[in-house]
């Protein structure tokens, strides 16, 4: 099953995001190598700077998706003010369909 992680950065979190990015990218690369990561990228504000993240992962349960989200270095560093996790059905342009 797929889950969407909708992550909103806390106000003033840009420097923390930049400082933590190498560890975050390494984490996502590991998830990708394991076939867990499907899509990932930042939301951008009007100034084109990151304001949050969209991550889609493959997990068996909501609890597993939550554990994946909590293990992200961005989450561990306290970057996010909110993380919403939703089950997702990839209908259009799904390369695995």
N, C-alpha and C positions, 0 to 999 in steps of 0.2 A: 504494500500500500504506500502511496505517496502522501507526504505531509509538507505543507508550506509553513515556513518559519518567517513571520512578519516581525522584524525587529526595528524598533525605533530608538535612535540614539538619544541619550540624555542631553539637555541643553549644555552647550559649551564643551561637548565631548570630542570635537574634531582632533585635538592634539592627542588625546588618548587613543583614538582610532588610528591615527598615523603611527604612533609609537607601538601599538599592538599589532599592526597589520602583518608584519612578517610571520608572527606566530599563527595568526588567523589564517593566512594563506597556506601555511604548512599544514594546518589542521584540515583545511578543505582539500588540499592535494591528497592527503591520506584517505579522507572519505571518498574522494574520486577514485583512487586506486582500488578501493574495496568495493566499488560499484554502488555506493550509498548515495553519493552526491549526484543530483540530476541537473540543477541550475543554481547559480549563485551570482549575486552582484549587488551593488549599493543603490539605494534610492538617492536621488540628487535634489538639492534645494534649488531655489531660484538663482542662487549664485554658482550653481553647478558643483557645489561641494557635497560630500556624502552626508546624509541625514539618517541613514538606517540601512538595513539589509533585507534582501529577499533571498531565502535559501529554500530549495526544494530537495527533500531527502526521501529515500526509500527506507521504510521501517515497518516492522511487523505490527507495532502497537503505538498508540499515542504516548505511552510511557517511554518507549524506546526513542521516539522522536524528541520527547522532552529531554531525555538524557543526552542526546546528541546536541541539542541546543545549549544545554547547561555546560557541556564540555568545551564549547567554543571559547577560545581565548578572549574574544571580545566580551562575551558574557561573564567570564571569570574576572575580567578586569573592571567590570561594572559599567561598561559603555552604554548598555541599553536601559532605557527608562521603562520599556515595555516589550515583551515578546509574546506574540499571539501565535498559537499553533493550530492549524486546521487541516483536516483530511482533504485531499485534493484528487480530482479525477482529470488527468491530462487527456483531453479529447483531440484537439487539433494540433498537427505538426509534432506529434509524439514519435520520436524515431524508433521506439520499441513497439509501436502498434502494428 
